[in-house]
């Protein structure tokens, strides 16, 4: 049985950055509509089953009810069976369960943080991230039909990795212990208390380590990207320190917000090279935009970029390969 998994985060796109910028809002009803198009496209390509993560908005149930009422649902649509906590752990748990079930592709609707959480639950499953969050560097904006076709192609192929990028990942260690991971950026600020989980104040940022960066993205990785571009295919990362002196750059740290910052130091990080510092004061490390790791004075922190992240589906590449394999031909 060919199957895909769908994780749609009902909380994505609702953080504090909505109040301090001009970001687009994709509400949960639109997420339902996107998921309906994903399911129908995957069904049309020949996928037998779609599994949804349970959530507070009941997105999977809404998709099933709507498509059944319209008489257009023929694949088996199921909901994972576990008690939700309405936290990031739901995404991690759902991703892990879907990989164990053997889904051929995991589709994630959310922002950078949702994709990061899903990655913590998988090892080999191809990942397709669809942007419905606030600052979206990792997930891509794409139409639901295209996402469903790409996910189906990945699930139906013998070797979908030929149409994927093996992404980089940042591993965060404190005093030698692995504390967490990031897909795009790890940002050190002099905040200590989480408060709102999203990080947004540039004056409190001290260091930024990125796996990739470009000025065409939104968020703190764009600070590094305005200084030097690092592509997802480059076998290195970049570390920058910010201060009151240094080279000034203008970076889109939030939607509609271009902010001048000064880069006091920057250096490339080879894969596997540790970026180390000793915390002089209490600080917080935000991972892909969300405060996660508290650091105490005297703690030894290391950040390492490696190409040991997820296998991310490249939609145009996999859909072109699907055409070569004759997946669109009517039998």
Secondary structure, 3 states (H helix, E strand, C coil): CCEEEEEECCCCCCCCHHHHCCCCCCCHHHHHHHHHHHHHHHHHHCCCEEEECCCCCCHHHHHHHHHHHCCCCCCEEEECCCCCCCCHHHHHHHHHHHHHHCCCCEEEEECHHHHHHHHCCCCCCCEEEEECCCCCCCCECCCHHHHHHHHHHHHHCCCHHHHEEECCEEEEEECCEEEEEECCEEEEECCCCCCCCECCCHHHEEEEEECCECCCCCCCHHHHHHHCCECCCCCEEEEEEEEEEEEEEEEEEECCEEEEEEEEEEEEEECCCEEEEECCCCEEEEECCEEEEEECCCCEEEEEEECCCCEEECHHHHHHHHHHCCCCCCC
